[in-house]
Amino acid sequence: MKRSRSTVSSAVLALALTLTALTALPAAAPAAQAAPTTTRPLVGTAQGRLAGQTHDRAEEFLGVPYAAPPLGNLRFRPPQQAARWSGIRDATRQASACVQFSPFGLRDPDAVSENCLYLDVYRPRHTRPGDRLPVLLWIHGGGYSQGTGTQFGGRTMAELTGSVVVSINYRLGQLGYLAAPELVRDNALGSGSYGLMDQIAALKWTRGNIAAFGGDSDRIALWGQSAGSGSICALLTSPHAAGLFARAVLQSGPCTLLRTPDPAQAADEARAFATAAGCPDPATRAACLHKAPASDLITAARTHPTSGPAHGDGLLPTQPSEAIAGGSWNKVPVLIGSTRAEGRFFVALTEPHLTAQQYADRVNATYGQAAPQVLARYPVGAYPTPYDALSAVLTDSTFACHTLSTARTIAAQAPTYVYEFDDPRSPTLHGAQVPGVDMANAHSAELAYLHDFTMADRPLTAEQITLADRMKRHWAAFARTGDPNLPGGTRWPVAGAEHTVLTLNPQAVRTSATFAAEHQCGFWSGAAARPGRQGG
């Protein structure tokens, strides 16, 4: 179906772009300290000098401020330039996560702060200014309501591939996305998408400072997953991000799946949220929201979750998918893909043990008159369990076929490479396991292969590490040249009429021209598969 707004796909859009943020976080980054020993790596930025640390064959600069703390009068306002400091700032501790609005939460719920606009930089050991290494700037997922860049270390990527990795925080929930008219009139963009503004500020900081870390400001690849990928779809179409990056990597967040609210919808959502947060009066709403405790905002968000960035303002003039389809976007080479069984994650979190009848009821409630066609295409008896059947419906109708749709649109305008991650024994995200439920290849499964983090429920095997190393090299090659191919490896063709997909599997990395057929994308793009009604 085209841009399904069904109950099931709406659940995906709301959870979607969700990433479980479950690892413990350190305290906020310290301010400038006494000069460190000369054995530590030193870098000079526009704000002052940094002293990082060496870790194996990489160097880390952690908790680096890219904007002023968005506190007091700066809450609900565009990010401001970070202050300069004197002396040498210690950069060996990560900053706190931004305030979390998801009920999933962090393992350490106290390790959060509104003072969170920091980033981490990783580079190969002994890198020097002028080395002009490719740069991968990571934007984490989490449904625009949770997560943190500090969970996604880039040390292994940097040392293995000779690249510089930047991982950022940005404001979340209604602190990051709130288009109340009483607030947006205070900024020239007329926008309440403060989290998206933060990402642009981090990108500008990176472009202005990365040469000092040995990176090449003309070879910055934006790289994100889930809501992070959705954010990059917005950055691809924002005029304020034009010229700031050279490539884009979209993981499990295709642009045709992203549906940003228009100004009227965003304003209505903001008014309802403000009322729930105890700020119902338009005359005092702005002052009330500025002063409201973050805990009150989090409580209100439980019944009024954010929709993420809105369009129709000076920051994001047009719905991203429509801008890309119309050719009005910041054209760069794109690498895009999904996991083999994305839907397993969402079904496991909501209804992992549903019965065959409940499966049929769910499909009927979602697709109305088209439900018999869906049930005929996805008969429950063809799958090990009803959970697997519903997971297949969600995977194909949303992530898989929207990935192909987005790739087709972009490929007609810019070099595009498509992948599918397929490891039937991939680890599950820590804290998201459901007894008796297969979570391999689910949404977020590929993250353990690309980052240094502890979100997987078990370490990768030697065979999986081999695949992980290859994936890192593909991603870094793409950042370096706009082409992810590796010398001597399986040829990864640019997407064309056949839309060949590279399958990333521990047993064999191979190309496939059957992706559309395997995920029944012809069916899902047809008018007959449109949902009949909202409900369920």
PLY file of the C-alpha trace (Angstrom):
ply
format ascii 1.0
element vertex 536
property float x
property float y
property float z
element edge 535
property int vertex1
property int vertex2
end_header
0.00 0.00 0.00
1.06 3.56 -0.45
1.92 5.46 2.73
-0.24 3.32 4.91
-1.75 5.14 7.90
-3.22 1.94 9.31
-3.28 1.03 12.97
-0.38 -1.34 12.60
1.78 0.98 10.55
0.83 3.89 12.78
2.12 1.83 15.68
5.32 1.37 13.72
5.56 5.10 13.05
5.02 5.88 16.71
7.35 3.17 18.05
9.43 3.37 14.89
11.63 4.63 14.64
12.32 3.33 18.25
15.54 2.18 19.69
15.80 0.69 23.16
18.01 2.91 25.26
19.01 0.57 28.05
22.69 0.99 28.88
23.98 2.87 31.89
25.40 6.31 31.21
28.15 8.29 32.92
27.70 11.68 34.54
27.71 14.96 32.63
30.92 15.98 30.91
33.21 18.07 33.12
34.22 21.61 32.32
37.78 22.67 31.57
40.30 21.14 33.96
43.98 21.61 34.75
46.32 20.86 31.88
46.71 17.09 31.35
49.93 15.27 30.71
51.52 15.65 27.30
50.96 11.97 26.48
47.25 12.56 25.94
46.02 13.57 22.46
45.33 17.30 22.17
43.08 19.08 19.66
42.28 22.76 19.24
38.67 23.69 18.36
36.96 27.03 17.81
35.88 26.99 21.48
39.21 25.94 22.98
41.65 23.06 23.40
40.61 19.49 24.23
42.56 16.66 25.85
41.22 13.24 24.91
42.41 9.73 25.65
43.91 6.78 23.81
42.02 3.48 23.70
43.84 0.67 21.89
44.45 1.93 18.35
41.99 4.81 18.57
41.73 8.19 20.24
38.55 9.50 21.87
37.37 13.03 22.61
34.23 12.69 24.72
31.62 15.11 26.01
32.50 17.92 23.60
29.99 20.81 23.66
28.68 21.75 20.21
26.06 24.24 21.47
25.20 26.14 24.62
23.17 24.28 27.27
19.47 24.74 26.30
18.48 25.82 29.81
16.37 28.66 31.21
15.46 31.07 28.43
17.16 28.78 25.88
14.64 26.00 26.46
12.33 25.78 23.38
14.70 27.94 21.38
17.18 27.24 18.57
20.60 26.08 19.78
23.11 28.82 20.48
26.87 28.73 19.95
28.89 26.94 22.61
30.94 29.20 24.88
34.71 29.38 24.64
36.87 28.12 27.48
40.39 28.88 28.60
43.03 26.28 29.31
42.56 22.67 28.26
39.20 20.96 28.64
39.20 17.34 29.76
37.43 15.24 27.12
37.55 11.77 28.64
33.99 11.45 30.00
30.76 11.27 28.06
27.95 13.73 28.74
24.55 12.84 30.13
21.76 11.68 27.84
19.11 14.23 26.95
15.91 14.00 29.02
14.08 10.81 28.01
10.37 10.84 27.18
9.84 7.15 26.47
8.48 4.83 29.17
11.13 2.32 28.10
13.73 4.56 29.71
17.36 4.05 30.61
18.89 1.54 32.96
20.14 4.53 34.96
17.20 6.99 34.85
19.14 9.65 36.74
21.88 9.92 34.10
19.93 12.47 32.05
19.93 16.24 31.82
18.60 19.13 29.76
22.26 20.14 29.56
22.99 17.52 26.92
24.11 19.11 23.65
27.43 17.30 23.45
29.10 14.96 21.00
31.88 12.36 21.00
34.67 12.13 18.41
36.67 8.98 17.63
39.69 8.83 15.31
42.54 6.42 14.52
45.54 6.72 16.78
48.22 9.19 15.67
45.83 11.02 13.32
46.92 14.58 12.67
45.31 17.74 11.24
45.46 17.64 7.47
45.01 13.86 7.18
41.60 14.46 5.53
39.99 11.21 6.71
36.33 10.51 5.84
33.83 11.38 8.55
30.74 9.45 9.68
28.34 11.51 11.80
25.95 9.25 13.72
22.38 10.28 14.61
20.80 7.79 17.04
17.24 6.52 16.88
14.60 6.23 19.56
11.30 7.49 18.15
12.42 11.11 18.71
11.71 10.49 22.39
14.59 8.42 23.79
18.15 7.25 23.23
21.57 8.88 23.30
24.62 9.09 21.11
26.81 7.97 24.01
25.60 4.38 23.55
27.17 4.20 20.10
30.93 4.24 20.37
32.91 4.67 17.17
36.30 3.43 18.29
36.28 0.16 16.32
34.93 1.84 13.18
37.64 4.51 13.42
40.60 2.19 14.00
39.48 -0.49 11.54
38.60 1.79 8.64
40.78 4.87 9.06
37.80 7.18 9.47
36.63 9.76 12.00
33.34 9.02 13.79
31.15 11.63 15.47
28.20 10.59 17.67
25.76 13.27 18.86
23.00 13.95 21.35
19.98 16.08 20.44
16.89 17.23 22.32
14.12 14.65 22.55
10.37 14.49 23.17
8.59 17.80 23.50
11.81 19.49 24.60
12.97 18.76 21.06
9.73 18.87 19.09
6.96 21.23 20.17
5.39 23.60 17.64
3.22 25.63 20.01
2.40 28.93 18.24
3.32 30.83 21.42
6.84 29.35 21.19
7.63 29.21 17.48
6.92 32.90 16.95
10.06 33.55 18.97
12.42 32.16 16.29
13.03 33.31 12.74
12.35 29.85 11.32
8.88 29.65 12.85
9.71 26.06 13.78
9.36 23.96 16.91
11.72 21.22 15.65
14.50 22.06 18.09
15.94 18.54 17.92
16.40 18.90 14.16
17.99 22.32 14.73
20.37 20.64 17.20
21.40 18.12 14.54
22.15 20.94 12.10
24.14 22.76 14.80
26.17 19.58 15.44
26.71 19.19 11.71
27.92 22.81 11.41
30.22 22.33 14.41
31.63 19.19 12.83
32.16 20.85 9.48
33.93 23.77 11.14
36.14 21.75 13.51
36.66 18.28 12.13
39.84 19.18 10.21
41.55 19.70 13.57
40.77 16.04 14.36
42.17 14.91 10.99
38.79 14.67 9.27
37.76 15.98 5.86
34.93 18.51 6.08
34.07 17.80 2.43
33.57 14.07 3.08
31.01 14.01 5.89
28.51 11.17 5.72
25.34 11.53 7.77
24.57 8.12 9.26
21.47 7.19 11.22
19.03 4.44 12.10
15.29 4.44 12.77
14.37 7.96 13.96
17.97 8.90 13.22
17.39 7.87 9.61
14.09 9.76 9.61
16.01 12.80 10.82
18.41 12.45 7.90
15.43 12.34 5.51
14.49 15.73 6.96
18.08 17.00 6.69
18.17 15.89 3.06
15.35 18.32 2.38
16.06 21.21 4.77
17.60 24.23 3.03
19.53 24.93 6.24
21.47 21.65 5.86
22.39 22.23 2.21
26.10 21.82 1.53
26.91 20.57 5.01
27.33 16.87 4.15
28.37 14.74 1.18
26.63 11.35 1.68
23.74 9.84 3.62
23.29 6.39 5.18
19.67 5.47 5.97
19.22 2.39 8.18
15.68 1.15 8.86
14.10 4.56 8.39
13.02 5.03 4.75
11.87 8.50 3.80
8.51 7.40 2.37
7.65 5.92 5.78
8.27 9.26 7.53
5.12 11.41 7.66
5.78 14.70 9.40
2.79 16.75 10.66
1.82 19.94 8.86
1.68 23.27 10.76
-1.97 22.91 11.78
-1.50 19.34 13.02
1.69 20.25 14.85
0.03 23.25 16.53
-2.98 21.18 17.60
-0.71 18.50 19.05
1.30 21.14 20.89
-1.79 22.80 22.40
-3.12 19.46 23.63
0.25 18.58 25.12
0.61 21.98 26.80
-2.81 21.61 28.39
-1.87 18.16 29.69
1.37 19.65 31.06
-0.57 22.28 33.05
-0.18 25.17 30.59
-3.65 25.60 29.01
-3.82 29.41 28.79
-2.47 30.81 25.49
-1.65 34.12 27.19
0.75 32.47 29.65
1.56 29.24 27.80
5.08 30.14 26.67
6.21 31.27 30.12
4.52 28.28 31.73
6.27 25.79 29.42
9.63 27.46 29.97
9.25 27.07 33.73
7.55 23.65 33.85
9.61 20.88 35.52
10.87 18.34 33.01
9.02 15.66 35.00
5.69 17.37 34.21
6.54 17.41 30.52
7.43 13.71 30.61
4.16 12.88 32.36
2.14 14.80 29.76
3.98 13.02 26.95
2.69 9.64 28.14
-0.72 10.51 26.74
0.45 13.01 24.11
3.63 11.61 22.50
5.61 13.70 20.05
5.36 13.20 16.29
8.92 14.38 15.75
9.80 17.17 13.31
7.03 19.09 11.54
7.10 20.52 8.04
5.70 23.70 6.53
8.06 26.15 8.24
11.38 27.82 7.49
13.38 24.84 8.71
11.55 22.09 6.82
9.35 23.65 4.14
7.96 20.44 2.62
7.09 16.89 3.60
10.47 15.13 3.08
9.16 12.30 0.90
7.37 14.80 -1.35
10.41 17.06 -1.60
12.60 14.12 -2.63
10.04 12.88 -5.14
9.88 16.37 -6.62
13.66 16.70 -6.85
13.87 19.52 -4.31
16.43 18.08 -1.93
20.11 18.17 -1.06
21.20 15.56 -3.59
24.02 13.30 -2.37
24.83 9.58 -2.81
22.66 7.43 -0.55
23.17 4.02 1.09
19.86 2.63 2.33
18.66 -0.65 3.81
16.69 -2.60 6.36
16.83 -5.82 8.36
15.23 -9.04 7.17
12.53 -9.17 9.88
12.09 -5.59 11.11
8.55 -6.17 12.37
9.56 -8.75 14.97
10.74 -5.98 17.29
7.41 -4.16 17.36
5.21 -7.24 17.60
7.40 -8.65 20.39
6.96 -5.45 22.39
3.19 -5.33 21.99
1.63 -8.75 21.33
4.23 -11.55 21.10
1.93 -14.42 22.01
-1.17 -13.58 20.00
-3.37 -16.42 18.77
-4.36 -17.22 15.19
-7.72 -15.57 15.81
-6.10 -12.49 17.26
-3.86 -12.31 14.20
-6.89 -12.40 11.92
-8.67 -9.83 14.09
-5.68 -7.51 13.92
-5.45 -7.76 10.14
-9.20 -7.23 9.78
-9.14 -4.19 12.06
-6.24 -2.71 10.15
-7.04 -3.41 6.51
-10.85 -3.52 6.39
-12.05 -4.57 2.96
-8.51 -5.48 1.89
-8.02 -7.81 4.87
-8.97 -11.00 2.96
-6.25 -10.22 0.43
-3.69 -9.69 3.20
-4.70 -12.91 4.97
-4.51 -14.79 1.67
-1.02 -13.44 1.05
0.06 -14.09 4.65
-1.88 -17.16 5.83
-1.14 -17.89 9.46
-0.47 -21.54 8.65
2.47 -20.58 6.47
4.41 -19.28 9.50
5.72 -20.96 12.64
3.46 -18.80 14.85
0.91 -15.99 14.51
3.66 -13.72 15.87
5.78 -14.54 12.84
2.85 -13.95 10.49
2.09 -10.49 11.87
5.80 -9.69 11.94
6.02 -10.52 8.23
3.05 -8.28 7.45
4.64 -5.40 9.34
8.12 -5.98 7.90
6.94 -6.05 4.30
4.25 -3.36 4.38
6.40 -0.82 6.17
10.18 -1.06 6.31
11.04 -3.42 3.43
8.79 -2.01 0.75
9.19 1.59 1.87
12.96 1.06 1.71
12.58 -0.09 -1.88
10.21 2.78 -2.69
12.59 5.36 -1.23
15.54 3.77 -3.05
13.71 3.85 -6.38
12.88 7.53 -5.99
16.40 8.52 -4.97
18.14 6.25 -7.50
16.58 8.21 -10.35
18.35 11.33 -9.04
21.54 10.27 -7.24
23.78 7.19 -6.84
21.99 4.78 -4.52
23.05 1.47 -2.93
20.57 -0.87 -1.22
21.26 -3.57 1.38
19.36 -6.07 3.52
20.86 -7.26 6.80
20.13 -10.98 7.20
21.70 -12.88 10.07
19.22 -15.48 11.39
21.29 -15.79 14.57
21.80 -12.10 15.32
21.76 -11.07 18.99
18.68 -9.50 20.54
18.74 -6.06 22.10
19.46 -6.32 25.82
16.23 -5.89 27.75
13.99 -6.57 24.75
14.07 -10.37 24.87
10.75 -12.21 25.06
10.90 -15.88 26.14
10.09 -18.22 23.29
10.07 -15.47 20.66
12.58 -15.29 17.81
13.98 -11.74 17.63
16.77 -12.38 15.10
16.93 -9.86 12.26
14.47 -7.59 14.07
14.54 -3.79 13.97
17.93 -2.61 15.30
19.61 -6.03 14.86
22.39 -4.57 12.70
23.51 -2.02 15.28
25.71 -4.47 17.20
27.69 -5.02 13.99
28.48 -1.35 13.36
29.11 0.18 16.80
30.92 -0.36 20.09
28.09 -0.71 22.58
26.57 -3.12 25.10
23.00 -3.28 23.88
23.22 -6.82 22.53
22.20 -9.67 24.80
25.37 -11.59 23.91
28.69 -10.95 22.16
29.08 -11.56 18.45
30.61 -14.85 17.36
33.82 -14.95 15.36
31.81 -15.43 12.17
29.58 -12.47 13.05
32.62 -10.31 13.82
33.88 -11.04 10.31
30.58 -9.76 8.91
30.66 -6.78 11.27
34.15 -5.82 10.07
33.04 -6.06 6.47
30.00 -3.89 7.12
32.16 -1.25 8.79
34.48 -1.23 5.80
31.55 -0.86 3.40
30.15 2.07 5.37
33.54 3.79 5.61
34.24 3.26 1.90
30.92 4.94 1.15
31.86 7.89 3.39
35.23 8.11 1.63
34.10 7.97 -2.02
30.31 7.71 -2.24
30.74 4.07 -3.35
30.60 1.26 -0.73
32.41 -1.35 -2.84
35.50 -3.03 -1.39
38.50 -4.30 -3.38
38.09 -7.99 -4.10
34.63 -8.17 -2.54
31.24 -9.07 -3.93
30.29 -6.33 -6.36
27.61 -4.04 -4.89
25.90 -2.50 -7.92
24.37 0.95 -7.90
20.58 0.70 -7.80
19.06 0.83 -11.26
16.12 -0.63 -13.06
16.70 -4.05 -11.48
17.16 -2.63 -7.94
19.74 -5.19 -6.95
20.16 -5.50 -3.19
23.30 -6.60 -1.33
22.41 -9.21 1.28
24.63 -9.00 4.36
24.77 -12.53 5.78
27.56 -14.18 7.82
27.57 -17.19 5.52
27.73 -15.27 2.25
27.49 -11.64 1.26
25.66 -11.75 -2.06
23.57 -9.71 -4.43
19.90 -10.43 -4.99
17.31 -9.17 -7.45
14.41 -10.86 -5.64
14.00 -8.47 -2.69
10.75 -7.00 -4.03
9.23 -10.41 -4.67
10.34 -11.84 -1.33
8.67 -8.96 0.53
5.62 -8.85 -1.80
6.18 -5.19 -2.61
4.07 -5.37 -5.75
1.11 -6.31 -3.59
1.77 -3.61 -0.99
2.10 -0.89 -3.61
-1.26 -1.80 -5.16
-4.49 0.06 -4.48
-6.18 -3.16 -3.40
-3.92 -3.38 -0.37
-4.87 -0.02 1.10
-6.23 -0.25 4.65
-9.96 0.10 4.89
-10.27 1.87 8.24
-8.47 2.93 11.34
-9.09 0.88 14.44
-8.04 -1.92 16.73
0 1
1 2
2 3
3 4
4 5
5 6
6 7
7 8
8 9
9 10
10 11
11 12
12 13
13 14
14 15
15 16
16 17
17 18
18 19
19 20
20 21
21 22
22 23
23 24
24 25
25 26
26 27
27 28
28 29
29 30
30 31
31 32
32 33
33 34
34 35
35 36
36 37
37 38
38 39
39 40
40 41
41 42
42 43
43 44
44 45
45 46
46 47
47 48
48 49
49 50
50 51
51 52
52 53
53 54
54 55
55 56
56 57
57 58
58 59
59 60
60 61
61 62
62 63
63 64
64 65
65 66
66 67
67 68
68 69
69 70
70 71
71 72
72 73
73 74
74 75
75 76
76 77
77 78
78 79
79 80
80 81
81 82
82 83
83 84
84 85
85 86
86 87
87 88
88 89
89 90
90 91
91 92
92 93
93 94
94 95
95 96
96 97
97 98
98 99
99 100
100 101
101 102
102 103
103 104
104 105
105 106
106 107
107 108
108 109
109 110
110 111
111 112
112 113
113 114
114 115
115 116
116 117
117 118
118 119
119 120
120 121
121 122
122 123
123 124
124 125
125 126
126 127
127 128
128 129
129 130
130 131
131 132
132 133
133 134
134 135
135 136
136 137
137 138
138 139
139 140
140 141
141 142
142 143
143 144
144 145
145 146
146 147
147 148
148 149
149 150
150 151
151 152
152 153
153 154
154 155
155 156
156 157
157 158
158 159
159 160
160 161
161 162
162 163
163 164
164 165
165 166
166 167
167 168
168 169
169 170
170 171
171 172
172 173
173 174
174 175
175 176
176 177
177 178
178 179
179 180
180 181
181 182
182 183
183 184
184 185
185 186
186 187
187 188
188 189
189 190
190 191
191 192
192 193
193 194
194 195
195 196
196 197
197 198
198 199
199 200
200 201
201 202
202 203
203 204
204 205
205 206
206 207
207 208
208 209
209 210
210 211
211 212
212 213
213 214
214 215
215 216
216 217
217 218
218 219
219 220
220 221
221 222
222 223
223 224
224 225
225 226
226 227
227 228
228 229
229 230
230 231
231 232
232 233
233 234
234 235
235 236
236 237
237 238
238 239
239 240
240 241
241 242
242 243
243 244
244 245
245 246
246 247
247 248
248 249
249 250
250 251
251 252
252 253
253 254
254 255
255 256
256 257
257 258
258 259
259 260
260 261
261 262
262 263
263 264
264 265
265 266
266 267
267 268
268 269
269 270
270 271
271 272
272 273
273 274
274 275
275 276
276 277
277 278
278 279
279 280
280 281
281 282
282 283
283 284
284 285
285 286
286 287
287 288
288 289
289 290
290 291
291 292
292 293
293 294
294 295
295 296
296 297
297 298
298 299
299 300
300 301
301 302
302 303
303 304
304 305
305 306
306 307
307 308
308 309
309 310
310 311
311 312
312 313
313 314
314 315
315 316
316 317
317 318
318 319
319 320
320 321
321 322
322 323
323 324
324 325
325 326
326 327
327 328
328 329
329 330
330 331
331 332
332 333
333 334
334 335
335 336
336 337
337 338
338 339
339 340
340 341
341 342
342 343
343 344
344 345
345 346
346 347
347 348
348 349
349 350
350 351
351 352
352 353
353 354
354 355
355 356
356 357
357 358
358 359
359 360
360 361
361 362
362 363
363 364
364 365
365 366
366 367
367 368
368 369
369 370
370 371
371 372
372 373
373 374
374 375
375 376
376 377
377 378
378 379
379 380
380 381
381 382
382 383
383 384
384 385
385 386
386 387
387 388
388 389
389 390
390 391
391 392
392 393
393 394
394 395
395 396
396 397
397 398
398 399
399 400
400 401
401 402
402 403
403 404
404 405
405 406
406 407
407 408
408 409
409 410
410 411
411 412
412 413
413 414
414 415
415 416
416 417
417 418
418 419
419 420
420 421
421 422
422 423
423 424
424 425
425 426
426 427
427 428
428 429
429 430
430 431
431 432
432 433
433 434
434 435
435 436
436 437
437 438
438 439
439 440
440 441
441 442
442 443
443 444
444 445
445 446
446 447
447 448
448 449
449 450
450 451
451 452
452 453
453 454
454 455
455 456
456 457
457 458
458 459
459 460
460 461
461 462
462 463
463 464
464 465
465 466
466 467
467 468
468 469
469 470
470 471
471 472
472 473
473 474
474 475
475 476
476 477
477 478
478 479
479 480
480 481
481 482
482 483
483 484
484 485
485 486
486 487
487 488
488 489
489 490
490 491
491 492
492 493
493 494
494 495
495 496
496 497
497 498
498 499
499 500
500 501
501 502
502 503
503 504
504 505
505 506
506 507
507 508
508 509
509 510
510 511
511 512
512 513
513 514
514 515
515 516
516 517
517 518
518 519
519 520
520 521
521 522
522 523
523 524
524 525
525 526
526 527
527 528
528 529
529 530
530 531
531 532
532 533
533 534
534 535
